[in-house]
Amino acid sequence: MYIVSGCLAGVKCKYNGGSTDDARVLSLIAGKDHILVCPEELGGFPTPRPPAELRDGRVYNDLGQDVTEGFIKGAEKTYALACERAAELGQPIEKAILKAKSPSCGCGLIYDGTFTHTVVPGDGVTAAYLKKKGIEVLTEEDL
């Protein structure tokens, strides 16, 4: 079973209320068991919501508010829901395919917290959490 960022599969859950449908992701998950998630919505944030980025180990929105706790809550709920779904299916969680550069889902590269579209090495909160749980994490850019 795969964990998939909902925005990559057409769910309008991006910070701006849109989605980033990705044909590679849709093709990969076609016919495979998966769960679509938005860690930010699971963390209690509305859609749309102010953009957020990671800086110095914390997540801030572009209004300057520290929203780290909601991102942590979203990561924990993502993992819990995925574990429940995997148990229902009697399958292991094979991998997660998450949205590149996101403060939740980015894997390998994330925006640097300056809101200037500058990327730096690092993982989003959910990606890092899932990796700690032993789940392989990819982004749509890895496909």
N, C-alpha and C positions, 0 to 999 in steps of 0.2 A: 504494500500500500504506500502511496505517496502523499506527502503533505504539499499543498500547492497554494501559493499566494493567489487569492481570489481575483485580484485585479488582472492577473495574467490570463485568466480564463473568462473574462468578460464581466465580472462582478464590479459594479460601479462603487468601489470602496477606496479609491485613491484619495489623498488629502484634498484634491480639487473636485471631487465628486465624479471623476471619470474612471476609466479602466485603461489598461494597456494590453489589450488582447494580443496574444503572441501565438502565431500559428505553430511554431516549433513545440511550445508547451502543449497546446491543444492536441497536436498529433501524438506527442509522447504519452499523454494520459488517456487518449481514446481507447476504450475497452479495458482500462486498468482501474482497479479500485484506488480511490483517492479521497481526500477531504480538502475542500476549499476553505481557506482561512484568511482573515485580515487581522493580524495581531493588534493593530492600532484600534480597530473597532472593538475587539475583544478586551482591550485595555480600558474601554469606556469612552473613547474619543468619538465625537460625531463625524459624519461625513456630510458636507465638506468640513475641513478643519484647517487651522493654520499649519503651514509646512513646518517640519521639525528636522533638526540635524544633530548629530553627535559631536560633542566637544568636550575634551578632557574627561571622558568616561561618563558624561551626563548627557541627557537629551534636552534640548531647548527648542521651543518653537520660535518663529520669527518675531514674536512679540516680546521675547526675552524670558518667557516663563519656563521654569524647570519642570518638565513633564516626564521625567525619568520613571517615576513610580508607576504611571500608567503603562509605559512601555514594558516594564518588568512584569506587571500583571498580565499584559497581553501575551507575552512570551510563555508564561506559566500556563495560561488558559489554552494557548495553541497546543502545547505539548500534552496537556491533560485530555483535550478533545481528540487529538490524534491517537493517543493511547486507547481511549474508549472505543474509537472507530476500529482500530486495529484488532482489539479484543473481540468486538462484535463479528468481525470478518474472519477471525482466527488466523490473522496474517501478521507478520512483522512489519514495522515501518521501514521500508526500503531506503527512502531518501526524501529530502525536501527540495522542492524547486521554488525558490523565492525571488522576489523582485530585486533586481540589481540596484545597488547604491542607496537603498532605503535605510533609514535609521533603525527600522525594525528588521528588515529582511536582507539587507545588503550582505554579501559574502565576498570577502577579499578586498573590496573597494567600497568606500562610503563617502558621502559628502562630508566636508571638513568642519562644518559648524559656522562658516562665515556667510552662508547663503549666497555664494558667488559661483556656484556650480563647480567648485574645485573638489576633486576627489583625492583621497588619501588611502593608504592601506588600512584595513580594519573590517570588522564585522558589525552588523546591526545587532540590536539587543536579542531578538528572537533567533537569528542565525547563530549567535554565540551560545545561547542557551541550548539550542538543539544539538549543536556540536558537542557541548559538554555532556549531553545525554547519549552521545555515541551515534548520532544520526548524521549521515552524509548530507551536506548542504551544497546545492548548486544554485546558480541563477540562470535566467533565460539566456544570458550571454555565454554561458558555458555549453549550451546545447548546439 
